[in-house]
């Protein structure tokens, strides 16, 4: 059975851990998901279906500009979430 997923989600969540170490902010699950959602809305999707597609996306991930775009989107999203956290709204 084939499945389709946005590989950019994996890239963002993997990069986010390192980036958030340098930003003094809440790292609860709600804040992390808010950061990821905001960053993913600002980045182009990288949908994959087959193993070949996943390999292509991983190669794309190694390109310097691509990494800069991901880091920039996550950092901008983290600043927004830090200023406007939603974790208290879950109650």
MILO-308113 format. One record per residue (C-alpha): residue number from 1; x, y, z. Coordinates in Angstrom, 1 decimal. Layout:
N
REC num      X      Y      Z
REC NUM      X      Y      Z
...
//
This chain:
91
REC num      X      Y      Z
REC   1    0.0    0.0    0.0
REC   2    1.3    3.4   -0.9
REC   3    1.3    6.3    1.5
REC   4    2.0   10.0    0.8
REC   5    3.7   12.2    3.3
REC   6    5.2   15.7    3.4
REC   7    8.9   14.9    4.1
REC   8    9.4   18.5    5.1
REC   9    7.7   17.6    8.4
REC  10   10.5   15.2    9.3
REC  11   13.1   17.8    8.3
REC  12   11.5   20.5   10.4
REC  13   11.1   18.4   13.5
REC  14   14.7   17.1   13.2
REC  15   16.2   20.6   12.8
REC  16   13.9   22.1   15.4
REC  17   15.6   20.3   18.3
REC  18   19.0   21.9   17.7
REC  19   17.6   25.3   16.9
REC  20   15.4   25.5   20.1
REC  21   18.5   24.7   22.2
REC  22   19.7   28.2   21.4
REC  23   16.4   30.0   22.1
REC  24   15.3   30.4   25.7
REC  25   11.6   29.5   25.4
REC  26    9.0   26.9   26.4
REC  27    9.6   23.5   24.6
REC  28    6.4   21.8   25.6
REC  29    4.7   19.7   22.9
REC  30    2.1   22.4   22.2
REC  31    4.8   25.0   21.6
REC  32    6.8   22.7   19.4
REC  33    3.8   21.8   17.3
REC  34    2.9   25.5   16.9
REC  35    6.5   26.2   15.8
REC  36    6.4   23.3   13.3
REC  37    3.0   24.3   11.9
REC  38    4.1   27.9   11.4
REC  39    7.4   26.9    9.9
REC  40    5.8   24.3    7.6
REC  41    3.3   26.9    6.3
REC  42    6.3   29.1    5.3
REC  43    8.3   26.3    3.6
REC  44    7.6   24.5    0.3
REC  45    6.2   21.0    0.8
REC  46    8.3   18.0   -0.2
REC  47    5.7   15.2   -0.7
REC  48    7.0   11.7   -1.2
REC  49    5.3    8.4   -2.1
REC  50    8.1    6.0   -3.0
REC  51   11.5    5.2   -1.6
REC  52   13.0    6.9   -4.7
REC  53   11.1   10.1   -3.8
REC  54   12.4    9.9   -0.3
REC  55   16.0    9.6   -1.5
REC  56   15.5   12.6   -3.8
REC  57   14.1   14.7   -0.9
REC  58   17.0   13.7    1.3
REC  59   19.5   14.9   -1.4
REC  60   17.5   18.1   -1.6
REC  61   17.8   18.4    2.1
REC  62   21.6   18.6    1.9
REC  63   21.7   21.7   -0.3
REC  64   22.9   24.7    1.6
REC  65   20.2   27.1    0.7
REC  66   17.5   24.6    1.6
REC  67   19.0   24.3    5.1
REC  68   19.1   28.1    5.5
REC  69   15.4   28.3    4.5
REC  70   14.5   25.6    7.1
REC  71   16.5   27.2    9.9
REC  72   15.1   30.7    9.1
REC  73   11.5   29.4    9.0
REC  74   11.9   27.6   12.3
REC  75   13.6   30.6   14.0
REC  76   10.9   33.0   12.8
REC  77    8.2   30.6   14.0
REC  78    9.9   30.1   17.4
REC  79   10.0   33.9   17.9
REC  80    6.3   34.2   17.1
REC  81    5.4   31.3   19.4
REC  82    7.6   32.6   22.2
REC  83    5.8   36.0   22.1
REC  84    2.4   34.4   21.8
REC  85    2.4   30.9   23.5
REC  86   -0.8   28.9   23.2
REC  87    0.1   26.1   25.8
REC  88   -2.2   27.7   28.4
REC  89   -5.2   27.7   26.1
REC  90   -5.3   23.8   26.1
REC  91   -7.3   23.8   29.4
//
